[in-house]
Amino acid sequence: MTAQTQTKRRVKVAVLGVGLMGKRHARNIAYFDPNAELVAVSDIKPEALEWAKAELPPTVKTYSSSEELLANPEVEAHSLIEKPISLDAEESKRVVAEAKLHPELKVMVAFSRRFDESYNEAAARIKAGKLGTPYLIKSCTNDKYDSTGRFLAYSKHSGGIFIDCGIHDIDIGRWLLDVGNPAKLKNPVKQVTRVFATGLNTVYPELEAQGDCDNAIGVIEFENGTKFNIHLSRTSMHGHDVICEVFGTESKLVINENPNISRVEIRDAHGVRMESHPSFYERFKGAFVTEIQTFSKCILDDIAVPTPPQDALEAAQIAMALTHSFRTGMPGLKFERISDAVDDINVAKLKASDAYDQSEFDSEKDKAGFRQFVDSNESSRRFYIEQHTKQTVAFNLEARRKAFERPRATMGIWEAMELLNTLVDASDPDTDATQIEHLLQTAEAMRKDGKPDWMQVTGLIHDLGKLLYFFGSDGQWDVVGDTFVVGCQIPTEKIVYSDTFTANPDLTDPIYSTKYGMYEPNCGLDKLLISWGHDEYLYMVMKEQSSLPPAALHMIRYHSFYPWHRERAYTYFESEADKQALKDVLAFNPYDLYSKSDSRPDPKVLRPYYEGLIAKYFPEKINCSGSPSSVSAEWASDTPVTSRTTSLAQSSSWCVTPLQRLRGGPRRTSRRLPIDRSFHSLRDPPLLLVSSPTRGLTVSATCPVCSSHLVTPSPLLLARLAGTHLTRARWYADSTEAINSPDVDAVLIATDTATHATLAIQALEAGKHVLLEKPISVDVKKAIPVVEAAAAHPHLKTMIGFSRRCEWFGLVRFGSAQFGSVCFTVTGLGAGDGLRLGVWLPVHPLTRADDESYLEAKRRIDNGQLGKAYMIKSATNDQYDPSGFFIAYSKDSGGIFLDCGIHDIDIARWLLDVANPKLLKNPAKQVTRVYATGLNVRHPELAESEDCDNANCIVEFENGTQCTFHLSRTALHGHDCFCEVFGTESKLVINGNPNMTRVEIRDEHGVRMESTPTYYDRFKDAFVNEANTFTACVLDDLPVPTTPSDGLEAAQIALGLTHSFRAGKPVFFGEDGKPIID
């Protein structure tokens, strides 16, 4: 048969299930696909079959079971499967495997968005290179609220919001970002690095019992270096709203920004408006037709399907990982992979050793079945390079001090095990036993061999010290891995990866490099400083808070001390008591390592038994911060351990006793970002002062910025000032002189960020009102004295420059700044006649202001027009700067979250009313946790200062609201700043289109509008109104809208996000309202 003849035949198709989607597919096949013929449908519901008989062609046969239908010889064996394949990943894998066994059959998954014209246009532009390199996608699917109750019944079997609602977004992200391309992956099997998700229930509280939510945010990091941000909602009041933004290095695409059902604009009593799509089907009905036509064409022309089962499996696994993250509150992490790799090495070494007791449970096991340790295991090698370099005496003393200086979580043992269970790479399809399952495997193996109950419960809790990863670890190297002794010669020949210690500074120390180091021979293992990790941490907690016998404590503390108990290093430090400790550990370790291959235990079945043992040996709650007495008595003494330590204090940089460090004495210097003042080469950073012409105020004094100590302005600046009120200004070169001038009542501080706090305090002490640019400081500790100084001077006004809140005065505005900016001081007409005020404004002609967007949003929220505001999605995308100025500036900026994102944080705090004490259990604590991720697209130099040029963030507030925002320094089209406010009754969008004017340009480039080039062009009114607001507050003795406390709270959130980005894990906030960062 020729190809031409073959394409004329029609594919005979049957539909299994004619519910909501089945009916639509059946209609499309019957009436809209000329290459397909609908021959049969089946459904167990009689009413569905009655519908089929009434609505479909009379030739279509109906069946009450799928088995009957599949026996129909007319039906072809190809399959088009609705997503997801299954809610069970194992079932999905079987479908994928079965499809591979039948390459002659076409199996396609119904990811309908891939057949939409707009998404295909985006894919074509990406393929043609018009975006440069795509690096980020932000996608949302907001389903219309269902008031009928049908959704709640459906949701119980839907798999949850990420699988049911978000799987289309995930598939689009994978497709457009090309994440499955093996040429871009080190390991083609692993496409996802990690995921993080959070959510809340705003309209459907019933979903909580199902482990589900009606609004969710997720972040996905792919192995090819791209990122994906997703927002899902089932509570949209205006209709179905699905938007996709694709960010590339050269341009950005926005798909379906305005979810209008047609091009008809309605102008009536409700305003100028357009109606939205009522459901997903109206938005994608064309795509559903194209989908079935594509499927038919693939069969007739024998071409590959665009959405094979493997794509569905990958998307479903990501959705399941997001669901896991949402339910557990933690991301899927790489942590367990490293921990397992460490154990694999020790299993391999154990096979070659006869040191360990033979345990009955593993006597018949083929130990060769475990993976072999090889030196080419690069992930393990990289881990040990970091561990062996950073585990020093100085670090270990500091780690012990930090571990017990701050309150941590208090929880029960089983609760701690559940928290530990989140340390699993949930995005990995090959993930084996969970942490709880491994703990139970160890305990059950001991139980099988009839070991005493104290040993069983020790096996159950032996890895709980890995919770240290949540409590301020610096990575994985100070949590897992083989332990060794610091402060003495390292027996490298008996330690795994012995060649990786070369960069450890203790190797060249005159004391630590000797055989005995700072210890005495036969002093006993309990006198040694063993490298810090989960074993030491758990030992210190458990010896104070359990009734476990000494043998159990030996097992906990020394089970990772392989150089000692396996290789028999450090025997010259052993005391007589350590002989028993060795026996205890040798009895324990086979159960720890080999039990990992056992069948997977059921935690629900085993929990009652082990909770009985837990109650016997532990209190109801364990304090995870232990207590200061947890620290070894030897290391808590006021004198050095030995005379060697005394001589060390005299001969090297380590010149304090262990107790001094534990009590907060001299310690390691924290890493600070480098400060480059090359573009601000002034010994005394300038404070610039100028007057505002509003309210009858006149100019008094100013001084120049960024060049040298000029007493008068440069000719260029004077030319810029020509014709303005600023030409009458007086210029200072010294900030102290300006602040202390009797002609100045108030100052605006907009100097280098590093000087903000100092100058603010100086101005307040000089009796001046202060308008302070954000942030108060890049160091939160330096911001606190500003808050205190403002509180100590209640008669003075101290306001923070969160300009977005100040779009409302509408008095004056300045044009676009081309030259730069100057600072100025406002002076009154004389004593008692007016105000002398310092502000920061650009020098340009005055026009009227009319931008009130954020205040209008606030008014609508306060008036209840949104119902309850529960979520904000915000973005600040700064225009890319190719001049090099940004890179110089960024070094002193505090990073993208503090510099670029602090406005988004402040707006979210303000609009969501997060500081309202009536909505908080603890008024001091406003934030639950934050999570951030980022990448460098155009500024790789930022990696050196642990910064990035694109970031995605999530903030969970204690009042039950959330915000997510995207920050970028690489926008090519201009400054793009927008904000979406979600309420239970409606949604607001602020600056959805970043157009500079209302002028529409229609030329050879299409229909377009020019964007605002910089943040100042977007908020120029706000900057002027900010100054006017401050003036009004001073003159009329009104409270300022943006207080130093607002600045401090926003900075602390930014600090938490910065740490989350750098550490790759969520940051929780303590009861004192501060991020828990060590």
C-alpha positions, 0 to 999 in steps of 0.5 A: 500500500502506498503512503498516499493511499494509507493517509486516506484511511481513517483511524478507528477510535474508541473512547473509554469513559465519557465523563466531562473530558471524555464527552469533549474528546468524543465530540472532537473525534466524531465531528472535527477530525477528518482522519478519525472515525469514532466507533465506540465508547464505554462507561459504567454510568448508564446516564453517560451512555444515554448521552452518547446515544443522543449526542454522537453519530448513530454508528457509534457503539456503546458498552458498559465496560471497557473489557467489552469495548476492547474486544471490538475488532474494529478498535485499533490498539493505539492509545491516547491517554489523559493525564496523569497516566496514574496517581501511582508512579509504579503503575506509570512506569509499567505503562512506559515499559509496556509502550516500549515493548510495542514500538509499532503502536502509538501511545500519546499522553494528552498534554493539550497545551502543547497543541495550542497555537500560542505555546507552539509559537513560543516554542518556534521562537525559542528553537529559532534562537530569538530568545537567546538561551531560555533560563526561566519560566513562570507559569500559572494555572488559576481555575475558576472557583466552583460553587456547586460542590462538584470540585470537592467531590472530584478532588478526593481522587484527583491526586492533589493540586500539583498533579491535577492542576499543575501537571500541564504547567510542569510539562510546558516547563520541561518542553520549552526549557528542553530539560530532557535533552541528554546533551545538556545533562551529566546524567540523562536519567536525572533531570531535576535537582530539587523542588520546593512547594508551599500552599494554603486553603483560602476557600476550601478548608476541607482540602486540608484533610486530604493533604491538599490545598486550593492555592499553591506555589512551587519552585523547580530547579532543573539539572540543565541549569534552568528554573521553573516557578509555578502558581496554582489556584482553584479559587479564581473568581473572574474565570480561568486564568493561565499565563506563561512567561518565558525568560531568555537572555535576549528577550522575554515572551508572555503567553496569554497575559490577558485572559480575555475570551474575545476581543470585545471590550465592554464599557458600562457601569462597571467600567471598561472591562473584558470577559474572561474564559469561564473554564480551561476548555474555552481557553484550549478548545482549539488545542483539544481538536489539534491534539486528536488530529495530531494523534491520528496523523502520527498513526496514519503517517507512522511518525513519533508522537510529541508527548510520549508516556515518558514525558508524562512520567517525568512530569508526574514525578515532579508533581509528586515531589512538589506534593511531598514538599508541600505536605512535609514543608521541606524541599526534595534535597540532594542530602540523602544521596551524599549520605547514602554514598558515604555508607556505600563506601563503608559497606564496601570496606566492611566486606574486606574486614573481619572486625565486625560481629556476624549478625544473624539477620544478614548471615545469608546476604550476598554482601557483594550485591552492594555497590562497590566503592571506587575512587572514581566516585566523583560526588563522594570525592567532592564531598570529602574534599570539602569535609577534609578541608573545613573540619578544623579545630577552630571550626569544631569549637565554633560549631559546638558553641553555635549548636547550643547557644540558640533555642531550637525546635522541641519535638517528640522522637517520632515527630523528629523522625518525620522531619528527618524524612523530608531529607530525601531527593523526592524528585529522583525517580530512583529514590529508595528507602526513606529516612524513616524506613531506614531507621526502621530497617535498622531497628527491625533487624536488631529486633529480629536478632533478639537484641535488647529493646534499648539497642532497638530504640538506639537503632531507631534514632541513631541518625536523628542527628541529621536534623542538624542540617535544618538547624544551621549547618554550613552544608552536608560536610558538617552533618554526614561523613566518616568522622576523625579527630581534629587537633592532632596528626591525621592518619591519612593512610587510614581515612577514606580519600586520604589525599583530600586533606592537603588544604586543611590549615591544621596540617601545617600547624606546629601543634596540630600536625604532631602525633598527639597534637593537643592531647595526651597519650591514652587520655581516652576517646571522650577527651578527643575533639571528634569532627563535628557532625550528626553523631556528635550532635545527637550524642550531646543531646541524648546523653542529657535527655535520655535514659539510654545506657552507656553502650547506646551512647557509644553506638551513637557517638562512634558509629561513623568513627571508621578510622578508629573502629575499622582501621584501628587508628588512634589506638594510642589515645584509647583508655581502658574504658574504650575497649568496651566502647569498641565492642559496642560499636562493632556490635552495632554497625552491621545493622546500620549498613547492611539493613538498607537492602531489606524489604521496606517496612510499614511505618504505620504498622510498626509505630505503636511498638516503637512508640512504646520503646520511645516512651520508656527511654525518652521524655515526651519532647526532646529539646533539639538545642540540648543545653550548654552542659551537653558540651564535653566537660573537657571542652568546657573547662576554663583551661586549655586541654593540655600544656600543648594548647597553652603553648599554642595560645602563645605561638599561633593564631588560636589564642583562646580556650575552648570555653572562651569560644563556647561562651562567645569569645573571639571566634572566626570572622564571618565572611563579608561581601567585599566593598568596592568604593572605586566609584565613590572615592570619598573619604567621607561619603557625602550627604546631599541636601536640597529643598522642595518647592512645595508648601512655600519652602525654599532652598537652603543647602546642598552638596555634590555626589560621587566625584570629589570634595567639591565646595561648589558644583561642577559646570556640567551640574550647574548647567543641569540646574539652570532654570531650577530652584536648585541653583540657589542651593548652598553646597557642602562637601562634608556630611557632618557639617551639613547634618549639624547646620542650624539651617537644616531641620531634616535630612534624606540619606542616600549615600553608600548603603554601608553609611546609612545607619551611621549617618541616620543615628548621627542625624537623629542625635543632632535633632534632625528628622530623617528620611532614610533610603532603603535598606537601613544597612546590609547588616541587620545588627547595624539596623537595630540601633537605628530603630532604637535611636528613632524610638529614643527620639519620638519627637523626630520623624524617621521614615524609610524610603520605600517609595512604592508606598508613596504614590499617593500625594500627587503634588509634584513630579520630575522628568526622567533622569539622564544625568544622574541624581543629586541630594538636597535639603529643604529649608524654611523661610525662617524660624517658626515660618516653615521647615528646613528639610533634606530630601533626595530628588533628581534635577528636572522640570516639574509636572503633575503626578497622577500615579496612585496604583499601590495606594488604590490597591491598599484602599480596595483591600481595606474596603473589603473589595477583595474579600480576604487578601491571601497571596501576592505575586510580585516582580522587580525586573531591572533593565540590564546594564552593559556599562559595568556600573551595576557590577561595581555597585553590586559589591556593596549592595547587600545582594539581589534580595536586599537591594532589588527585592526589599521593595517587593517584601515591603509591599507584601508586608503592607498589603497583606497586613502581616504586622497586625498584632490581632492576626498573630499569636506572637506579635514579634514573629511575622514570618514562618519561613522563606525559600529562595533560588537563583542563577546568573544569566548575564553576570557570572561575576556575581557568583564570587560574592554569592549573589545572582542576577535572577531569583525566585522567592517564597515567603510564608507569613504567620498570619496565614498569607504568602507571597512569591516574587521574581527578581531580575537584573537582566531585563532587556526591554526595560524596567518591568515591575508588577504586582498581583494581589489575590483575594477570596473575592477578586484579584488586582493586577498592578502595572500588568503592562510596563508601558511608559505611556499610553501611546501605541506604536504600529510599525514594521515591528508590529503593534507595540508600546515602549517600556519604562527604561528604568525603575525611576521612570516607573516610580518618579512620581513616588519619589517626589511624593515620598518627600512630600509625605515626609514633609507633611508628617513633619509639618503636621506631626503625623506618623510616618507610613514607613517606619524603621521597624518596617525597614528592619523587618523587610531587611530580616526577610531579605537576609533570610532569603539570601541565606536560603539561596546560598544554603539551598534550603528553607530558612525558618524564623524564630520566636524573636522574629529573626531568621534562624541563621548560623 
